[in-house]
C-alpha cells in the first residue's frame, strides 16, 4: 500500500509545470481529508439528535411542572339531583331587557313563557 505521506506527495502538483513534486515543495496544494464529509454528516446527525432529545426533555419538564394540577381522587357524594320537571327550580329566569351586555337589544322571557314557546323543555330518557 501507499503511505499517507507518499500519497500526499503524489497528489501535490507544481503549479508552474503541472508535474508531481516532492512533499517538501513550497507550492504544494493541500487536499482535504477523505474523512471530512462523513465526519461532518455524523456531527450533524448527532447535533440533530441532541436538539430533539433536549426539546423532548423540555416538553416533559414543562408538562410535568406547568401542566394542570393533579385532581383529587376519592369518594364523591351527590349533593342534589337536578333532574326531571324540578330541574328549572334550581335556576332563576330573568324577564326584561338586557341592559349591560347588549344595551337593551336582547329581551329575556319568564320561565312560563319559555316553556310555552318551547325554548326550554325537559326530556326524559328511557
C-alpha positions in Angstrom: 0.0 0.0 0.0 0.9 3.6 -0.3 1.5 5.5 2.9 -0.3 8.8 3.7 2.8 10.9 3.2 3.7 9.3 -0.1 0.1 9.7 -1.3 0.2 13.4 -0.4 3.4 13.8 -2.3 1.9 12.2 -5.4 -1.1 14.4 -5.3 0.8 17.6 -4.9 1.5 19.4 -8.2 3.9 22.1 -9.1 1.8 25.0 -10.3 4.4 26.1 -12.8 4.6 22.9 -14.9 1.9 20.6 -13.6 4.3 17.8 -12.7 4.3 15.9 -9.5 6.7 17.3 -6.9 8.0 16.2 -3.6 6.1 16.8 -0.3 8.6 19.4 0.7 7.7 21.8 -2.2 6.6 25.2 -1.0 4.0 25.4 -3.8 2.3 22.2 -2.8 -1.6 22.1 -2.9 -3.3 20.6 0.1 -6.1 18.3 -0.5 -8.9 18.0 2.1 -9.2 14.9 4.3 -11.1 12.0 2.9 -12.9 11.6 6.2 -14.2 15.2 6.4 -17.6 14.6 4.7 -18.6 11.5 6.7 -17.5 13.1 10.0 -19.4 16.3 9.2 -22.5 14.2 8.4 -22.1 12.3 11.6 -21.7 15.5 13.5 -24.9 17.0 12.0 -26.8 13.8 12.8 -25.6 13.8 16.4 -26.4 17.5 16.8 -29.9 16.9 15.4 -30.5 14.0 17.8 -29.2 16.1 20.7 -31.5 19.0 19.8 -34.5 16.7 19.5 -33.7 15.0 22.8 -33.3 18.4 24.5 -36.7 19.5 23.1 -38.4 16.4 24.3 -36.8 16.9 27.8 -38.0 20.5 27.9 -41.5 19.4 26.8 -41.7 16.7 29.5 -40.5 19.2 32.2 -43.0 21.8 31.0 -45.9 19.3 31.1 -44.8 18.0 34.5 -44.4 21.3 36.3 -46.5 23.7 34.4 -49.3 21.4 33.4 -52.7 21.0 35.1 -52.6 20.2 38.8 -53.4 16.7 40.0 -57.1 16.4 40.6 -58.3 15.0 43.9 -59.4 11.4 43.8 -61.8 10.0 46.3 -65.3 9.2 47.1 -67.7 11.6 45.6 -71.2 12.2 47.0 -74.2 13.6 45.2 -75.4 16.7 46.9 -78.6 17.3 44.9 -80.3 15.9 41.9 -81.3 18.5 39.2 -83.5 16.3 37.0 -87.0 16.0 35.7 -89.5 18.7 36.0 -87.8 20.1 39.1 -84.7 20.9 37.0 -85.7 24.5 36.4 -86.4 25.1 40.2 -82.7 25.4 40.7 -82.4 28.4 38.3 -83.8 31.8 38.2 -85.3 33.2 35.0 -85.0 36.9 34.3 -87.7 38.8 32.4 -86.8 42.1 30.8 -84.3 43.8 28.6 -80.6 43.2 28.8 -79.1 46.5 29.9 -75.4 45.5 30.4 -74.3 43.4 27.6 -76.4 44.3 24.6 -77.7 47.8 25.7 -81.3 46.5 25.6 -81.1 44.7 22.3 -81.8 41.2 23.9 -85.0 40.6 25.7 -85.3 37.8 28.3 -88.6 36.0 28.9 -90.1 34.3 32.0 -89.9 30.6 32.7 -93.6 30.1 31.9 -93.3 32.0 28.6 -90.1 30.0 27.7 -91.9 26.7 28.3 -94.9 27.9 26.2 -92.7 28.8 23.3 -90.7 25.6 23.6 -87.4 27.4 24.2 -86.8 25.2 27.3 -88.0 21.7 28.0 -87.3 18.6 29.9 -86.8 15.4 28.0 -86.8 12.1 29.9 -84.5 9.3 28.6 -85.7 5.7 28.7 
